[in-house]
Amino acid sequence: MRKREFVDVLWDGERITCLLPLTSPTGRVRVKRSGHPIATRQTELRADDVIEWQIAYRDDKGHLVELGQILWLAKKHGVLGLKEVVALEDFVSAQSRFCDEQFVIVTEPSEQEFCGFKLHWRKHPLLRREIGDGTAIEIELRHRQRAVGFQAMVFLLIPVSQCDPADIVGRRAKPKEKVAWTPSQDALVTLVKAFAIASRSHRDDMLKLLKALKEG
């Protein structure tokens, strides 16, 4: 099984920096245009292109990654204060309804046919929230790959124009190039809330993480 790779997160002395790869169209971080992945090594990037990041918060061994690391750095350096952490904990603990329990994937027949096959459309529920600067967070429901039922997946959508270096717009990506992006407090709060309503297990994980942040 291929080892999962995670986005590097660091404190550069002034702010939190996430180093997002531009050249992995089949990975958890990929660049999209009008909802479709693009080959950034062959295509000049535009200001309205979006980096889609299926953000994680811990790895298979329980170590904090990505959002988990961001939250720790945010608390350590004052991006998130104790007041915000407590407010988030109150919100998360109050959740009792979850996307993977409230919504279903629907298959709808149509009158169209193709080469003797009747056309059906499969509709996936998608919840979206804008958080400023063109950045958005989505929760998408999909079938579980190795189990029965549904899984709610959280995606962070970041405009290329909000990343450094600024000259990335108007040119092709270099081999293995990464861009730097700094999350706002609003982005962090909304991400935690998204996981809290995505599924019961995500909510429980967020509660554990917030409790550790509060006590740390």
Backbone torsions as a table, in degrees:
resi	resn	phi	psi	omega
1	MET	NA	134.5	-178.6
2	ARG	-69.0	133.1	-179.8
3	LYS	-70.0	134.3	178.0
4	ARG	-70.3	136.7	176.2
5	GLU	-105.1	140.2	-176.5
6	PHE	-117.2	153.1	179.1
7	VAL	-69.3	135.0	176.6
8	ASP	-73.0	132.8	179.0
9	VAL	-124.8	132.8	-177.7
10	LEU	-149.3	165.4	172.7
11	TRP	-105.1	118.6	-173.2
12	ASP	-91.6	12.4	-178.7
13	GLY	104.2	-21.9	-179.7
14	GLU	-130.1	-28.0	-174.5
15	ARG	-158.0	166.1	175.0
16	ILE	-77.9	134.0	179.9
17	THR	-126.0	127.9	174.8
18	CYS	-108.4	125.9	-177.4
19	LEU	-98.1	102.7	-171.4
20	LEU	-98.0	123.3	178.8
21	PRO	-71.3	141.0	-178.2
22	LEU	-100.8	-12.7	-168.0
23	THR	-116.8	33.7	179.0
24	SER	-123.3	74.1	-173.9
25	PRO	-64.4	-16.1	179.2
26	THR	-107.5	5.6	-178.1
27	GLY	-92.0	-169.0	-180.0
28	ARG	-80.2	-10.2	174.5
29	VAL	-123.6	119.2	-179.5
30	ARG	-149.0	155.0	-178.7
31	VAL	-94.4	133.7	-179.6
32	LYS	-123.7	150.2	174.3
33	ARG	-130.8	121.3	-177.3
34	SER	55.1	35.8	175.9
35	GLY	87.3	-0.7	-176.7
36	HIS	-120.5	138.8	177.9
37	PRO	-61.4	145.7	177.5
38	ILE	-123.9	155.6	176.7
39	ALA	-85.8	99.6	-172.1
40	THR	-70.8	-17.1	178.2
41	ARG	-80.8	-17.7	-179.5
42	GLN	-112.8	-7.5	-173.5
43	THR	-124.4	131.0	176.1
44	GLU	-68.9	132.7	-177.1
45	LEU	-79.6	145.0	179.2
46	ARG	-113.4	161.7	-177.1
47	ALA	-63.0	-27.9	-178.2
48	ASP	-92.5	4.4	172.1
49	ASP	-69.1	149.4	-173.8
50	VAL	-125.3	136.2	172.8
51	ILE	-89.9	118.1	177.7
52	GLU	-96.3	121.1	-177.0
53	TRP	-120.6	111.9	173.9
54	GLN	-81.0	87.0	-168.2
55	ILE	-75.2	141.8	178.7
56	ALA	-114.6	170.7	176.8
57	TYR	-130.0	-11.1	173.2
58	ARG	-156.7	157.4	179.9
59	ASP	-93.7	-172.6	-176.0
60	ASP	-65.9	-19.0	179.2
61	LYS	-97.7	3.5	178.0
62	GLY	89.3	3.3	178.6
63	HIS	-77.8	142.8	-179.3
64	LEU	-69.3	135.6	175.8
65	VAL	-136.8	162.3	170.7
66	GLU	45.2	-108.3	-177.1
67	LEU	-59.6	-38.0	177.8
68	GLY	-60.5	-44.6	178.6
69	GLN	-68.3	-39.6	179.7
70	ILE	-59.9	-44.2	-178.9
71	LEU	-64.0	-40.4	178.1
72	TRP	-64.2	-43.2	177.8
73	LEU	-65.6	-38.7	179.4
74	ALA	-63.0	-41.7	178.1
75	LYS	-69.0	-43.1	-177.4
76	LYS	-62.9	-38.3	-173.8
77	HIS	-105.6	12.2	172.3
78	GLY	82.8	8.1	175.0
79	VAL	-67.3	-37.4	171.9
80	LEU	-117.6	123.3	177.0
81	GLY	-90.7	173.3	179.3
82	LEU	-58.8	-37.4	179.9
83	LYS	-59.6	-44.6	-180.0
84	GLU	-68.0	-38.3	179.1
85	VAL	-64.0	-44.1	179.5
86	VAL	-64.2	-41.3	178.6
87	ALA	-63.4	-39.6	176.9
88	LEU	-65.2	-42.8	179.1
89	GLU	-59.9	-41.0	178.3
90	ASP	-63.1	-43.2	179.2
91	PHE	-63.1	-49.1	-176.2
92	VAL	-62.5	-44.3	-177.3
93	SER	-66.7	-21.9	-178.1
94	ALA	-83.5	-8.6	-175.6
95	GLN	-78.3	131.3	179.4
96	SER	-133.1	-2.2	176.1
97	ARG	-121.4	139.1	-171.3
98	PHE	-134.5	148.3	-174.9
99	CYS	-57.5	-43.3	-176.4
100	ASP	-72.6	-7.6	176.7
101	GLU	-108.0	-22.5	-175.5
102	GLN	-91.8	-27.6	-173.9
103	PHE	-120.5	159.3	177.9
104	VAL	-134.5	160.1	173.5
105	ILE	-88.3	129.2	-173.4
106	VAL	-112.4	135.4	173.8
107	THR	-107.6	121.8	-176.2
108	GLU	-116.5	129.9	177.2
109	PRO	-76.1	157.1	174.8
110	SER	-128.7	177.4	179.0
111	GLU	-89.1	-3.6	-177.0
112	GLN	-83.4	152.5	174.5
113	GLU	-132.9	156.5	177.0
114	PHE	-140.8	113.0	178.6
115	CYS	53.2	40.7	177.7
116	GLY	87.8	-2.6	178.4
117	PHE	-104.2	135.3	178.0
118	LYS	-80.7	135.2	-177.1
119	LEU	-81.9	131.1	172.4
120	HIS	-121.9	155.3	175.8
121	TRP	-117.0	130.5	177.8
122	ARG	-102.9	121.1	-175.4
123	LYS	-105.7	123.9	179.1
124	HIS	-104.2	127.2	175.5
125	PRO	-62.6	139.5	-179.7
126	LEU	-140.1	120.3	176.4
127	LEU	-104.8	135.3	-174.1
128	ARG	-135.3	141.2	176.2
129	ARG	-138.8	125.6	177.1
130	GLU	-80.7	139.4	-179.3
131	ILE	-127.5	22.3	175.4
132	GLY	96.5	155.5	-179.8
133	ASP	59.1	20.2	-177.4
134	GLY	82.0	-4.9	178.7
135	THR	-76.1	143.7	-179.5
136	ALA	-144.6	162.0	175.2
137	ILE	-125.0	134.6	179.4
138	GLU	-123.5	144.7	171.2
139	ILE	-117.9	116.9	-177.2
140	GLU	-116.6	134.6	179.1
141	LEU	-91.9	130.8	178.5
142	ARG	-136.8	161.0	174.5
143	HIS	-68.3	141.2	174.5
144	ARG	-66.6	138.7	-176.8
145	GLN	-76.8	-35.8	-174.5
146	ARG	-123.4	23.6	-179.7
147	ALA	-159.4	170.1	178.1
148	VAL	-84.6	143.1	176.7
149	GLY	109.2	-165.1	-175.4
150	PHE	-117.7	156.9	172.7
151	GLN	-129.3	138.4	179.1
152	ALA	-98.4	123.4	-175.5
153	MET	-111.5	137.6	-176.5
154	VAL	-103.9	128.4	-180.0
155	PHE	-124.3	138.6	173.9
156	LEU	-105.6	128.2	-177.6
157	LEU	-112.9	115.3	-172.6
158	ILE	-119.1	122.8	176.0
159	PRO	-62.1	136.8	177.4
160	VAL	-56.3	-33.1	-177.8
161	SER	-66.1	-14.6	178.9
162	GLN	-92.7	5.8	-176.6
163	CYS	-110.6	159.9	174.8
164	ASP	-108.7	143.3	7.2
165	PRO	-79.1	151.2	-177.1
166	ALA	-65.2	-24.2	-177.4
167	ASP	-77.1	4.8	178.0
168	ILE	-64.6	-30.1	178.0
169	VAL	-74.2	126.8	178.2
170	GLY	98.9	2.6	176.4
171	ARG	-141.4	171.9	176.9
172	ARG	-84.4	156.7	178.0
173	ALA	-74.0	145.6	175.5
174	LYS	-80.9	163.2	179.3
175	PRO	-56.3	127.8	177.8
176	LYS	56.6	27.8	-178.6
177	GLU	-70.4	144.6	174.8
178	LYS	-124.5	149.7	175.2
179	VAL	-116.3	156.7	-177.5
180	ALA	-103.4	135.7	178.1
181	TRP	-137.2	138.9	179.3
182	THR	-112.0	120.1	-179.5
183	PRO	-75.4	142.6	174.4
184	SER	-82.7	165.8	175.5
185	GLN	-59.9	-38.7	179.4
186	ASP	-61.7	-39.5	178.6
187	ALA	-63.2	-43.4	-179.6
188	LEU	-64.0	-46.2	-179.2
189	VAL	-61.9	-43.5	-177.9
190	THR	-68.9	-35.4	177.2
191	LEU	-63.3	-45.3	178.1
192	VAL	-60.6	-43.0	179.5
193	LYS	-64.7	-37.2	178.6
194	ALA	-62.4	-45.7	177.4
195	PHE	-65.2	-35.1	-177.8
196	ALA	-64.6	-31.5	179.5
197	ILE	-99.3	-8.0	-177.9
198	ALA	-67.1	-47.6	-179.6
199	SER	-157.8	162.1	179.7
200	ARG	-63.0	-40.5	-178.8
201	SER	-68.8	-38.7	176.2
202	HIS	-63.6	-41.1	178.1
203	ARG	-58.8	-45.3	-179.4
204	ASP	-63.3	-38.5	177.6
205	ASP	-65.0	-41.5	178.4
206	MET	-63.0	-39.1	178.5
207	LEU	-62.5	-43.0	178.2
208	LYS	-63.2	-42.2	-178.9
209	LEU	-66.0	-44.9	-179.6
210	LEU	-66.1	-37.9	177.0
211	LYS	-61.9	-42.6	178.0
212	ALA	-65.4	-38.0	177.8
213	LEU	-63.7	-43.4	-177.5
214	LYS	-63.9	-37.2	-176.3
215	GLU	-88.5	-15.2	-175.3
216	GLY	-79.6	NA	NA
